[in-house]
């Protein structure tokens, strides 16, 4: 199955470079390009791509506002944010708006391709180093801790804590000694109960709720 992709970046050279990288991949296809956030929203609604690769800083409507509106579309595509710096202030906004992850503009082409494939499968994609710094930064900036919904089961809390450590479904399955398909089901349930769109958003909630790095972090009690 081919993954359809919309490229949104105000620099023509960047869009052309990404299209060249993507078009040689048999399972990926660029179906549209946008030079600003407003056009990205319009094309996302009309073309219904699987993935939008979204530059955060664009004229007229920036990537944060565009992502927020795109995530409200029926059957919204996954958004993979593009940023120059992994601690760019805009980055926090675009992840909270619903982006499934981000890649840096100076990352290798293989990283962009891996990110596109990952978010198209419903996974998050942020390299572990930046993810930990990002989660720590959001947790430190939070005014009040988050209270988790009462409806979360103990196993779902375990999964949420491991999402907070930027683990993939495969890694979570190994840590908790359960099937990967079971992890996927738990992740979907966790997202629904937290009322968030993406694994990255769930990871931020886990951090603000005190599930990441503390003595009671989930997953540890389940490893025998």
C-alpha angles and dihedrals in degrees: 000000000000119000111225116216136196115202117210117185131127092222113083092202092056092049091048092050092050092047091052091051093047101041093064090059111092094211097048131069132181108221100175148359132218129192095199140023096257092058090044090059091048094048093044089056094045103038097034096210122190092231135022115203100207128195107214099215112054134140126263097007114022126217094261095057092040092052092049091054094042091053088059092059119106108266089005117208122240113264121217110192124219118211138168095219128033091223097043109148089232089058093071090052096050093049091049088048090061109272110155092221144308145253128203120243091234093051117115118269089250090062092055091049092047090049093051092050093046097052091043087061091052095258129127120246121203123127112251097245097054090039093059092047091046094051092045091050094050092046091051092047094050114108095203133021118251119246112219120229114267089230095071111111121223090254091050089052088053091052092046092052091052091048084057088060090055093248122164123230089260092053092047091050091053093046094049096035094235135122119279090233088057090052090052090053092049092048092052090050092048092051091050094048092047090046092230131131104219146035090244091057089049090051090054090050090050091054095048090047091056097247096122122079097348127121091259097049111151121246094042092080090050098053112092 
